[in-house]
Amino acid sequence: MNQLQSNTAASSVRRIHTLEEHRSVLRSVLTSAKDRVLIVSPFVSNSALTADNIPSLITSAVGRNVQVAIYIDDLLNREADGTLKKSAEAGISSLINAGAKVTVVGGIHNKTLARDTNLIAEGSFNWLSAVRTAGGTHQREERTMIVEGDEVASMIEKELLGLAKQGGSVQTMQPEETKTWNASAGHWIFAVTLLIIAGFILAASVVAGLVALCVVFKYMYFLSETQTYTVKQVSFSEAPSTDGEDDESLRVMDADIKLPCDARMTAGYIGMFSQK
């Protein structure tokens, strides 16, 4: 039985407390959304995403023309030396590749889940990182209030405005792009030169010459194959700032949520906001 009411159900407020209830709500939001899904989760853990098959659910939602916007914290997903945590990096990549818009904002700690303009959930549960094993060492008791109904639209509007007012500079990074590399004529000329040198070495010393030939042949075999590698492209631009003003483009009207940074953050991009 679906935990959530349909998009036309009457207003209601309820409280959930079990791990399975939270997991079920997240799955149901992603599968029942018609227009938008908003997830604010400070932490990201690839193991949590995998356990709930979240990337696949996002891909399915995006396939239905549902916009999935995710906001995570910056510092909370980094190691003490400032590098991105491996689990967070893998999780962010999977979310982007699934089609979600991932925005990294400095200083957030709220855990919010919203569907279209008729459901919002707020509580202590980290939607994208909480341990999914009941009774596990790091699994914690969580509580979340869920509000459904027409009055939710204004709540979502305030949440989006709050996120937009973070301001600062924005760093965008595209998903990893796979590229190929093939040896040029210059590489092969160099390889032939090495082969000639190896021949001279062989004439002087059989053992040394055989070793040199093995190295050269291995190099030539490498050149004969197409090599693949991945790259990430990073660019910087100014983030939109409301300067405390009510930006009409961010308001929720006629059941249409205008997510902040839509003009800057095209599908599949990470946006990183650093506070001024």
Secondary structure, 3 states (H helix, E strand, C coil): CCCCCCCCCCCEEEEECCHHHHHHHHHHHHHHCCCEEEEECCCCCHHHHHHCCHHHHHHHHHHCCCEEEEEEECHHHECCCCCECHHHHHHHHHHHHHCCEEEEECCCCCEEEEECCCEEEEECCCCCCCCCCCCCCCCCCCCEEEEECCCHHHHHHHHHHHHHCCCCEEEEECCCEEEEECCCHHHHHHHHHHHHHHHHHHHHCHHHHHHHHHHHHHHHHHHHCCEEEEECCEEEEECCCCCCCCCHHHCEECCEECCCCCCCCCCCCEEEEECC
